[in-house]
């Protein structure tokens, strides 16, 4: 009897343990499903280098406006994977403006001809795509996935108004399972620079035959204490190779010599904009003028409980920072804060053209929780985004909607709606802050939850 009773008690305890484990797994699955359903993607913007068109993405939508003909553009996609099925995370024109590349969470990289607006090629990625870059000679497209691998696609054979050839991507190097946040080619095309969420910037020599792999590391640019969010190069005729500029979650903008990897200058944008020491707004995007004299900086929205004056709070939360760049002195310095009056405008991406007369900004997001709008985008433009002989002569101004090139037609196409409630702007800013922290700041898991995530994650490539 005692042996039977002991067996029964052991069976009961085992069942209770299994039920508890099942409840824990169900709760974790619900959390995982909830995260996937509410994952927010920021709106993106890209400018044709010669002022011919402007592209904006919101979620899976790719919207193009022709600035020359002042009309919306219709995309032609005859590939098996028509358009994008999920959020677009990367968008870029080539230096000549002949190509536009879009890629994102649907594991598709689409290469568009920027004259016919036909999809020239669709490339399948094994993982979600986080960044893209186009080589200076436009012979290659590189893209990075969220497992830290950089892939390359050979563009030989691509041509307008011809059947889409099959193209396969080749892995050329990796960042050891760290999400790559940005890819850039150096102005002379010698290097490809990649940044990740583990604070690293890798400068790799781009070889003559890159399909065989990128094996030579020129340098590492190490100095950030948080994720590196964005990269750009500043250069001019006197400094053709230029210098690398990086933005980070540690609230700094750094200038680097990519050949040696040495840190030349650090600008603490939070401190220089007189934010409190407890505040460390992440730098979310950078854009430099063609002559390398100015760098526009977009920063993450600040928590409202930070004790700031109203005027400073208004300017920091609703605008961009301008840094003056002295290439000969290898120095970045705070120049101006450009506020966006009248609305809570937190830029999610910046863009300009070679002339540099206008700086374009977009704010917005898809999959917005807690609002009537599933997604939205808002476009603004800053005039006089070009440095003159004297810094005091620079008087940038945010244009009214009636002053934006393309006017209502452009705004209707790229925004979808000209009128957006102020609550949507605030909801988007909060959601984007949470999304960036979730994506780029590493999470700490217990051993049990880490094992569970390993068992339930899906790393396989699905074919439709």
Residue, then its C-alpha position, 0 to 999 in steps of 0.5 A: x500500500x505504501x509503495x502504491x501511495x508513493x507512486x500515486x503521489x509521484x505521478x501527481x507531482x509530475x503532472x503538476x510540474x508538467x502543467x506548470x511548465x505548459x502554462x509557462x510555455x503558453x505564457x511565453x508563446x503569448x508574449x512572443x505572439x503579441x510582440x510579433x503582432x505589434x512589431x513597429x517599422x519606421x517610415x523611410x525616405x530616399x531622394x534621387x541624387x539628381x532631384x528626379x524622384x523621391x521614395x517613401x516606405x511605410x510598412x510594406x508600401x513603397x510610394x514613389x513620386x516623380x519630381x520632374x513630371x510632378x506626378x505619382x509613379x506606378x511600380x511594375x513588378x512581374x516577378x513571382x514575389x509581387x511587391x513586398x509582403x512585410x515591412x520594408x527596413x532598407x531603402x536606397x538609390x544608387x549614386x547615379x540614380x539609375x537603381x533603387x533597392x528596397x528590402x525588409x522583413x519579407x526576406x526579399x531584396x528588390x532592385x528597381x530601375x529608376x526610369x521605367x520603375x520596373x522590378x529588374x530583379x528579386x533576390x531571396x534572403x535567408x533571414x530578414x534584411x536590415x541594411x543595404x548598400x550599392x557599390x559605386x560602380x553599380x555592379x553589386x548590391x550588398x545587404x545584411x540580415x539580422x543574423x549578422x551576415x552580409x550578402x552580395x548580388x552581382x548586377x551584371x545582366x540587369x537591364x531596363x524593360x527585359x525579363x528578370x534574370x534569376x539572381x542568387x545572393x552570396x555570403x561574403x562576411x559576417x558579424x558573428x550573430x550581431x544585427x547589422x544596422x548600417x552598410x556604407x561604401x567609402x566614397x572611393x569604393x575601396x572599403x565597405x563599412x558595416x556597423x552592428x548593435x554590439x558597438x562595432x564598426x568594421x571596415x573591410x577591403x572591397x576586393x576586385x572579385x567580391x563574389x569570392x568573399x570579403x576576407x581582408x579587414x582594414x580596421x575596426x572603429x571602436x569607441x561607442x558604448x551602445x549600438x551603432x545605429x547609422x553611418x555616413x561619409x563626409x568628403x569633398x574635393x580636398x578630401x576625396x576619401x573623406x571620413x566616416x561619421x557614425x551615430x549611436x545609442x550612446x548619444x554621440x556622433x563620432x568621426x573616424x579615419x577608416x584606414x587606421x580605425x582611429x577616432x578623430x572627434x566625438x560630439x556628445x549631441x545630448x550634452x551639447x544640446x544641453x540635455x540633462x546628464x541622465x538623458x542619453x537620446x539615441x542617434x537614429x539617423x545621419x545625413x551629410x551635405x555633398x561638400x561635407x560641411x554639414x551633418x544633420x542628426x536625428x535623435x530619439x524622442x526623450x521621455x517627458x519626465x526629464x526636467x527641461x525648459x519648455x523651449x528646449x523640450x520643444x526644440x529637441x523633441x520636434x526637430x533635428x540637430x545640425x553639426x558643422x564639419x571641418x574636414x581639415x581640422x577633423x572636427x565636428x561641432x554643434x551648430x544649430x537646432x532646427x525645430x519643427x513648429x506646430x506638431x510632434x515631429x520626430x524624424x525617423x529618416x533623413x534624406x537630401x540630394x547632391x545639390x543639398x538645398x533641401x533636407x527632407x525628413x519623414x516621420x511615421x510607422x506601421x503597425x501602430x498599437x492603440x490608434x485608429x491609424x494602422x500606419x502613417x507617414x508625414x513629410x517635411x522639408x528644411x530649406x537652406x540646408x547648405x553651409x555658406x562662408x559664414x556659419x551665422x549665414x545659415x538660416x534653415x527653415x522648415x517649409x510649410x506644406x504649400x512650399x514643399x516641391x510637388x505640393x499637395x500631389x506629393x504629400x497625398x502620394x507619399x503620406x496617404x493623408x495630409x491631415x493626421x491627428x496629433x495623438x497619432x504622432x505621439x503614439x508613433x514616437x512612443x512605439x518607435x522608441x520601444x521598437x528601437x530599444x527592443x531591436x537594438x538593445x540586447x535583452x537579458x534572459x534566464x536560462x529557462x527562457x533562453x532554452x525555450x527561445x532556442x526551441x521555438x525560434x524559426x530560422x528556416x527559409x520558407x518558400x511560397 
